[in-house]
């Protein structure tokens, strides 16, 4: 098959953590990889696609490390409620009615929103995961997928769910031109009894896959874990063997010093979900302490039912702002760190080492935002603007795996009109069931 080559000419490129975090110049993409980035103009061979990069800021695609895409169908359905009330009275009763078709259209709605908003990779923990994978395959997005399992059910149902999780992980890992990878995912220590949780750890070992779970999202959850098992959640999961596998936990809001040290020792990543945690009044995670301890902290939106959007620019901004406010330190999470949390740290924390940076040899997952707008002028510090001023609506173009999937704000791979209609019909159908 003939290789494809694209050269971006005269653009500005965000490369945090380097001597020149905003580089003016050129970037070359060959097939699915970045093969050049620099100030010198590369050879413009015949047949090479050239993209005019003027008035655009190019940056790594955003990486959303925790969510439940199909829950976009429940956006706005249960707001201003405590987590357990929200889950038990609003979410779980509706989610029990979800069919594979509902999951397909809810996921399609989320993927459309994410791609148009500059998210090129997302982690998803849910049910009917084959339908989620179908959307990923069609849309061109990159994802880490897993069958999330709640174990508050009879043993035969538990075993059936575990078998589903294993089968999905085995069947889809590495599919969609390598854009899909999988994990093993018990929902949470408070929804999966210890002996059931251990079976997931064994499955992760058998399949040589990482693990993901919700952990320490609320103070009540932590206290209940101590009542039920005599341990706080981090020590509990360590005892159950989860951290013998590469792992990432979602939330990690209520952690003490000892727990942070355990997470750092086992190289466990934490997906920080500031928007969702604030909306559900779960609290504010100790992000600055986690980062100081060497824990990989990434950003996630959680589902659109608890956020209520999937705008990773908003999560970056929140992460940069709330930790300044809570700590009284304006340097707590500076803009370059917030950007890295949404890109490189995110990719590494979900075990994608060739994603998350604009550099030679990395996957060509990148986005362009239109910086010729009032709220992004003057061009004093474009990295600062990306974190403190920009939003998902500023995204002009998106490439994943070297292929352009959004052009001038329009998704090239999905039928937006059909998705909007079908998602609305799915929600109305859920209300009638």
Secondary structure, DSSP 8 states (H G I E B T S, - for coil): ----EEEEEEEEEE-TTSS-SEEEEEEEEETTEEEEEESS-----TT-EEEE-TTEEEEE-EEE-S--GGGGGGTTTS-S--HHHIIIIIIHHHHTT--HHHHHHHHHHHHHHHHHTTEEEEEEEESSHHHHHHHHHHH--EEEEEEEE---S-HHHHHHHHHHHHHHHHHHTTTTTTTEEE-BEE-BTTTS-HHHHHHHHHHHHHHT--EEEEES-SHHHHHHHHHHHSS-HHHHHHHHTGGGS-EEEEE--S--HHHHHHHHHTT-EEEE-HHHHHHTT-----HHHHHHTT--EEE----TTTTS---HHHHHHHHHHHHHHHHT-TTTT-HHHHHHHHTHHHHHHTT-TTSSS-STTSB--EEEEE--SGGG-S-S-HHHHHHHT--GGGEEEEEETTEEEEETTEESSS-HHHHHHHHHHHHHHHHH-
